[in-house]
């Protein structure tokens, strides 16, 4: 079941909710408003290093080559 991040337009609270793909959006847990929107959020991947220690840079938001882009210049 996916975890989605929402923002409430009434009280500016951000919250997470596990929802099936076809489920309707939940109401805000703080103010019970239904004026919410799903927001894009980032995720963190953790695990062992498989490319000589480069997994840490990719998981931190950088490129797998150690830079901050998706340069494909490996």
Secondary structure as the mmCIF struct_conf table of DSSP 4:
data_model
#
loop_
_struct_conf.conf_type_id
_struct_conf.id
_struct_conf.beg_label_comp_id
_struct_conf.beg_label_asym_id
_struct_conf.beg_label_seq_id
_struct_conf.end_label_comp_id
_struct_conf.end_label_asym_id
_struct_conf.end_label_seq_id
STRN STRN1 UNK A 2 UNK A 8
TURN_TY1_P TURN_TY1_P1 UNK A 9 UNK A 11
STRN STRN2 UNK A 14 UNK A 19
TURN_TY1_P TURN_TY1_P2 UNK A 21 UNK A 22
BEND BEND1 UNK A 23 UNK A 23
HELX_LH_PP_P HELX_LH_PP_P1 UNK A 24 UNK A 28
TURN_TY1_P TURN_TY1_P3 UNK A 29 UNK A 31
BEND BEND2 UNK A 34 UNK A 34
STRN STRN3 UNK A 36 UNK A 39
BEND BEND3 UNK A 50 UNK A 53
TURN_TY1_P TURN_TY1_P4 UNK A 54 UNK A 54
HELX_RH_AL_P HELX_RH_AL_P1 UNK A 55 UNK A 59
TURN_TY1_P TURN_TY1_P5 UNK A 60 UNK A 61
BEND BEND4 UNK A 62 UNK A 62
TURN_TY1_P TURN_TY1_P6 UNK A 64 UNK A 65
BEND BEND5 UNK A 66 UNK A 69
#
